[in-house]
Amino acid sequence: MSTSAPLRSGTFEQRLIRRGDADYEATRAGSMWNQRVPARYPEVIVIARDVVDVVAAVRWAAKRELRVSVKSGGHSWSGNHLRDDGLLLDVAALDEVTVDRARRRATTGPGRKSNELAAMLGRQGLAFPTGHCLGVCVGGYLLQGGFGWNGRAFGPACMSVVGLDIVTAEGELLHASEEENADLFWAARGSGAGFFGVVTRFHLKVYDKPRVTAAAGQTFPLSALEPVLRWMHAIRAEVPASVELQLAITGDAFGVGGPGIELFAPVFANSLRDAWRALRFLDSPIRRLAKRRIPMLPVPLSALYRLVMTHYPSARYGVDNLWTHAHVDELLPHLEHAARTLPPPPSHLLWLNWSPPAGARDARMAFSMEDETYLALYGCWQRAEDDARYAPWAVSNVRRMQHLASGCQLADENLGERPARFVSDDHLQRLDAIRLERDPRGTFQTWMGRP
Ligand SMILES: Cc1cc2nc3c(=O)[nH]c(=O)nc-3n(C[C@H](O)[C@H](O)[C@H](O)COP(=O)(O)OP(=O)(O)OC[C@H]3O[C@@H](n4cnc5c(N)ncnc54)[C@H](O)[C@@H]3O)c2cc1C
């Protein structure tokens, strides 16, 4: 599987990959991380080598009234970048990183993988809330919000974006920050798959790396679902911000030998003592129900990445999600239904404790949708013949409880199949107004599920 296609040589026009070319289908399908590649066919694909190519591609498309979609790492579950008839611009090759340790600043191209950025910063004693999985690129990740390691303490990653270099619908390269092109800066931080420009570089604020990364876990049989969820709900506001407490309900829970619940609690602290204190809430009555208890152990971030990836093998996926502050009494019947109907392992339902929300109070960016609890459903299977059987699981289960949702997260969006609220209403109005001014001819694609 490849998410960045080989580069053709020659002039810009010679490097266009058109529908019908021998390498078209491999490039189109290879642009997706999700192996369930949608049947949507861009007219032309451009693999940009540099910013000059990005400018040329946007101008070339605008002249021909082709709509532009952009791809960095291709990790959009829904394949948002694959649209019919337009121009697909792949910017994965723009992946240069610079670090200014003294100023606690870094810059990165959109094609840099989140985990690589974490390792580069880590070697200099620095950190950034990079995404939890190997291979996710910063391009799509930072535009949509970005829920990363130590994210409850740092906030959604887009809060730490201090500037962006953007190629606009006019094909102009601009810098956007609080001081310059502030409308684009506001829009880029949270508009995700509906952003109307091509980001060629992000300017980031970075942080001192916490001295200790550790994690603890407990696993339960599915029969313990109700008490475990009631406990999660009851303690949600007490969990220290340094802990990313989460549950995965899955068909093959670690140490259970069948359907069950995996509780995972990574913690970031400056001493083992602080980490241990932060996890003291795990010493709770539900411990008795656990089949396995893994005490707090120091774990390098690279090992956390590998651990998380056991839940996300290369496969076909159907995904959907919701934010909610509903009471557990209301959620429970729907979560039980989702658990009973799970596709094969490692399909799972994630319950992430995000309480109290970290970023929505910030009116300085488009990002505005978060809540106490994040629920995401990841259906995962291997064979195309099983698409009809398993693909509807995530969307149909979220539909059952969408009356309890405040909105959805753009990270795991499936807006083409289930349109949902992804920013606050006033922020959406403002995004539409900025789009009209910056991209009046609609050169850039917008979110699926919207005209
Ligand atoms: C296995 C897996 C694990 C994940 N884990 C996390 C996680 O821990 N936390 C989290 O927050 N999210 C997570 N995600 C979701 C992921 O962050 C989003 O799908 C994100 O959009 C992926 O970025 P990308 O550049 O790899 O993907 P792409 O598919 O390339 O980008 C998604 C969309 O963003 C826009 N875009 C991308 N690059 C640019 C650009 N340079 N300029 C303008 N627009 C652009 C396009 O509209 C594009 O369709 C995960 C996804 C997967 C598949």
The ligand as an SDF file (V2000), in Angstrom:
LIG
                    3D

 53 58  0  0  0  0  0  0  0  0999 V2000
   -5.4390    4.9760   11.0120 C   0  0  0  0  0  0  0  0  0  0  0  0
   -5.8990    6.3780   11.3000 C   0  0  0  0  0  0  0  0  0  0  0  0
   -5.6700    6.9330   12.5400 C   0  0  0  0  0  0  0  0  0  0  0  0
   -6.0550    8.2300   12.8380 C   0  0  0  0  0  0  0  0  0  0  0  0
   -5.7820    8.7500   14.0840 N   0  0  0  0  0  0  0  0  0  0  0  0
   -6.1180   10.0300   14.3610 C   0  0  0  0  0  0  0  0  0  0  0  0
   -5.7980   10.6340   15.6120 C   0  0  0  0  0  0  0  0  0  0  0  0
   -5.1930   10.0340   16.4800 O   0  0  0  0  0  0  0  0  0  0  0  0
   -6.1930   11.9000   15.8480 N   0  0  0  0  0  0  0  0  0  0  0  0
   -6.8460   12.6330   14.8980 C   0  0  0  0  0  0  0  0  0  0  0  0
   -7.1600   13.7960   15.1520 O   0  0  0  0  0  0  0  0  0  0  0  0
   -7.1440   12.0970   13.7090 N   0  0  0  0  0  0  0  0  0  0  0  0
   -6.8020   10.8300   13.4190 C   0  0  0  0  0  0  0  0  0  0  0  0
   -7.1160   10.2890   12.2050 N   0  0  0  0  0  0  0  0  0  0  0  0
   -7.8620   11.1140   11.2580 C   0  0  0  0  0  0  0  0  0  0  0  0
   -6.8680   11.9540   10.4430 C   0  0  0  0  0  0  0  0  0  0  0  0
   -6.2460   12.9060   11.2610 O   0  0  0  0  0  0  0  0  0  0  0  0
   -7.6100   12.7040    9.3530 C   0  0  0  0  0  0  0  0  0  0  0  0
   -8.1710   11.7950    8.4600 O   0  0  0  0  0  0  0  0  0  0  0  0
   -6.6700   13.6390    8.6070 C   0  0  0  0  0  0  0  0  0  0  0  0
   -7.4310   14.4040    7.7360 O   0  0  0  0  0  0  0  0  0  0  0  0
   -5.6100   12.8660    7.8830 C   0  0  0  0  0  0  0  0  0  0  0  0
   -4.6800   13.7080    7.3230 O   0  0  0  0  0  0  0  0  0  0  0  0
   -3.9070   13.2380    6.0050 P   0  0  0  0  0  0  0  0  0  0  0  0
   -3.1350   14.4050    5.4970 O   0  0  0  0  0  0  0  0  0  0  0  0
   -3.1660   11.9830    6.2780 O   0  0  0  0  0  0  0  0  0  0  0  0
   -5.1200   12.8580    5.0700 O   0  0  0  0  0  0  0  0  0  0  0  0
   -5.7470   13.4400    3.6890 P   0  0  0  0  0  0  0  0  0  0  0  0
   -6.7380   12.4090    3.3420 O   0  0  0  0  0  0  0  0  0  0  0  0
   -4.6460   13.6920    2.7330 O   0  0  0  0  0  0  0  0  0  0  0  0
   -6.4040   14.7710    4.1070 O   0  0  0  0  0  0  0  0  0  0  0  0
   -7.7510   14.8770    4.5050 C   0  0  0  0  0  0  0  0  0  0  0  0
   -8.3790   16.1090    3.8630 C   0  0  0  0  0  0  0  0  0  0  0  0
   -7.7310   17.2790    4.3760 O   0  0  0  0  0  0  0  0  0  0  0  0
   -7.5850   18.2390    3.3370 C   0  0  0  0  0  0  0  0  0  0  0  0
   -6.1470   18.4770    3.1300 N   0  0  0  0  0  0  0  0  0  0  0  0
   -5.1330   17.6080    3.3670 C   0  0  0  0  0  0  0  0  0  0  0  0
   -3.9610   18.2090    3.1210 N   0  0  0  0  0  0  0  0  0  0  0  0
   -4.2340   19.4620    2.7350 C   0  0  0  0  0  0  0  0  0  0  0  0
   -3.4340   20.5760    2.3700 C   0  0  0  0  0  0  0  0  0  0  0  0
   -2.0960   20.5170    2.3540 N   0  0  0  0  0  0  0  0  0  0  0  0
   -4.0360   21.7460    2.0140 N   0  0  0  0  0  0  0  0  0  0  0  0
   -5.3900   21.8310    2.0230 C   0  0  0  0  0  0  0  0  0  0  0  0
   -6.2080   20.8180    2.3620 N   0  0  0  0  0  0  0  0  0  0  0  0
   -5.6260   19.6510    2.7220 C   0  0  0  0  0  0  0  0  0  0  0  0
   -8.2280   17.6710    2.1020 C   0  0  0  0  0  0  0  0  0  0  0  0
   -9.5630   18.1510    2.0490 O   0  0  0  0  0  0  0  0  0  0  0  0
   -8.1870   16.1880    2.3540 C   0  0  0  0  0  0  0  0  0  0  0  0
   -9.2120   15.4870    1.6890 O   0  0  0  0  0  0  0  0  0  0  0  0
   -6.7230    8.9900   11.8610 C   0  0  0  0  0  0  0  0  0  0  0  0
   -6.9850    8.4440   10.6080 C   0  0  0  0  0  0  0  0  0  0  0  0
   -6.5640    7.1470   10.3260 C   0  0  0  0  0  0  0  0  0  0  0  0
   -6.8360    6.5520    8.9780 C   0  0  0  0  0  0  0  0  0  0  0  0
  1  2  1  0
  2  3  1  0
  2 52  2  0
  3  4  2  0
  4  5  1  0
  4 50  1  0
  5  6  2  0
  6  7  1  0
  6 13  1  0
  7  8  2  0
  7  9  1  0
  9 10  1  0
 10 11  2  0
 10 12  1  0
 12 13  2  0
 13 14  1  0
 14 15  1  0
 14 50  1  0
 15 16  1  0
 16 17  1  0
 16 18  1  0
 18 19  1  0
 18 20  1  0
 20 21  1  0
 20 22  1  0
 22 23  1  0
 23 24  1  0
 24 25  2  0
 24 26  1  0
 24 27  1  0
 27 28  1  0
 28 29  2  0
 28 30  1  0
 28 31  1  0
 31 32  1  0
 32 33  1  0
 33 34  1  0
 33 48  1  0
 34 35  1  0
 35 36  1  0
 35 46  1  0
 36 37  1  0
 36 45  1  0
 37 38  2  0
 38 39  1  0
 39 40  1  0
 39 45  2  0
 40 41  1  0
 40 42  2  0
 42 43  1  0
 43 44  2  0
 44 45  1  0
 46 47  1  0
 46 48  1  0
 48 49  1  0
 50 51  2  0
 51 52  1  0
 52 53  1  0
M  END
$$$$
